[in-house]
């Protein structure tokens, strides 16, 4: 089943419960991705609030998790943190955990950092099997020396899937190359100008969503709106409806 959802990124200053109410009551959605940071960090807050809503959940691991760190204590801590997220995700029956692949500090350490990232990903494969929750690795923009910016790097994922971030891929000029991948297990959708990672409302930038969603509609994945505000989420859903594209991204009837 394809399903449209929203990231709690739309309001990181509100409590998790407040954002879940917005997703259900104002946006009419059946799926939520919890960004596991700040007030929404389900490794530190009671997950009972999540269980009181009938959502399909995915969980995004903390942003500052660096699987490619050359400081082994930090790389190890990043893997351990993902495991904590998996435990919390299992408590709310989440379908998938999204993880950033990490970054390197100095250009001359690039290859060594890629090696550290590969070691971390192999460890995550083991955790995926242990906890029975799919782990997806997100493609990045190249900002701050991030890893996995090009589709040619996808082999490093091994047994893990790709979380296709449509906006990130567009900034890198490789969106339609990433869309050809058979590794896509989840998607983040937002718009941009092609110059910056703006996480803008759908229809406000240059991305051809009719073409993009025409590909994603064939996949049994969650498509998560990852925009910067509740207003942008509402506008994005209205834009999908107004342009006859909601059916491309969701099999679930929209109730707002």
Secondary structure as GFF3:
##gff-version 3
##sequence-region A 1 256
A	DSSP	beta_strand	3	7	.	.	.	ID=ss1
A	DSSP	three_ten_helix	8	11	.	.	.	ID=ss2
A	DSSP	alpha_helix	16	21	.	.	.	ID=ss3
A	DSSP	pi_helix	22	26	.	.	.	ID=ss4
A	DSSP	beta_strand	31	35	.	.	.	ID=ss5
A	DSSP	three_ten_helix	38	40	.	.	.	ID=ss6
A	DSSP	alpha_helix	48	51	.	.	.	ID=ss7
A	DSSP	beta_strand	56	60	.	.	.	ID=ss8
A	DSSP	alpha_helix	72	91	.	.	.	ID=ss9
A	DSSP	beta_strand	96	100	.	.	.	ID=ss10
A	DSSP	three_ten_helix	107	109	.	.	.	ID=ss11
A	DSSP	alpha_helix	110	131	.	.	.	ID=ss12
A	DSSP	beta_strand	134	138	.	.	.	ID=ss13
A	DSSP	three_ten_helix	143	145	.	.	.	ID=ss14
A	DSSP	three_ten_helix	151	157	.	.	.	ID=ss15
A	DSSP	beta_strand	161	165	.	.	.	ID=ss16
A	DSSP	alpha_helix	166	171	.	.	.	ID=ss17
A	DSSP	alpha_helix	175	178	.	.	.	ID=ss18
A	DSSP	beta_strand	184	189	.	.	.	ID=ss19
A	DSSP	alpha_helix	209	216	.	.	.	ID=ss20
A	DSSP	beta_strand	222	225	.	.	.	ID=ss21
A	DSSP	alpha_helix	230	242	.	.	.	ID=ss22
A	DSSP	alpha_helix	246	249	.	.	.	ID=ss23
###
